[in-house]
Amino acid sequence: MSEILIRASRAGDGVAGAQVWREMGSLFSATNPDTFHVPDSEGLAEWLEEIHAHKRAADDSLLLVAEVDGVVAGTLGATLHEPIEGAHRELQTDFGRRRLHIDSLGVLGAYRRDGVGTALMQAAEAWGRERGAELVLLETETNNALSVPFYEKRMGYSPREFVFRKELGAETV
């Protein structure tokens, strides 16, 4: 495996980001087609460029790119969340702490299990730690055979809650 370069997202990464985004859509929709799909390619790179330009300007956002031999192999997006006002009245203690939320992590299939995801996550954790984050939160599908073992066994995360989902269609009698 070649060296993995982790860097901040920059203008022009939209095309490569779109490739990662679409591949993740393909992977996730194969497991959960009722909640995921492959995003349309038309305009996707431009849409990502616009979103990333906005997020790059924000102090509470992180956008990382992993390169291997000059090829974008993965991306990560994260957001820093401040403690909320009135946290002492909340039941969950996490609301009173600065939290790093991993919004997205995607690695192209050709680079999975080669340390790209680990390098991206470690860089995000370091960024959050430097900014006073006390914990990291993220979501993944419970039946995702890649993500769950990666986060639990490789990265040391523990599952803490379930997110329940129910579609509301026409009510039947």
C-alpha positions, 0 to 999 in steps of 0.5 A: 500500500502506498502512503496515505495523504490526508488533507483538507478539502479544496476547490476542485475536489467535487468530481472526486467527491462525487465519485466517492458519494455515488459509490457509497450510495451504491454500497448502502442502497444494496443493503438498505434500498428503502433508505438509500439510493445512488445520487444522480450524477448530473450536477453532483460535483458542482453541488458538492463544490458549493456545499464544500465551499460553504463548509470550508469557510465555517470554523465548526466544519471539517472536510478531509480528503484521503489521497493515495498516489494522487488519487482521491481514495476517500472523504470525511465530513464532520461538524463540531457541536457546542454544548447547548444552553440549558444542558443542565436540564437535559437528561443526556449528559452529552448535550453539556459537552463539546461534541464532534459529529462525523457526518460522512465517511466514504472510501472507494472500494479499491482502497477499503481495508488499506487504512484509508478510513482509519487515517481519515477518522484519526485525523478527524478525532485529532482535529476535534480533540484540538478544538476541545471536543470531548467525544465523537458521535456518528450514525451507521446502519445496524446491518452495515457489514462494513461500517459496524465492525470498522467502528467497533473493532478498528476504531474503538467506538461503542453502539449507544442507541437505536434510531427507529424508523417507520414510514407513514403511508395511508392508514389501514383499518 
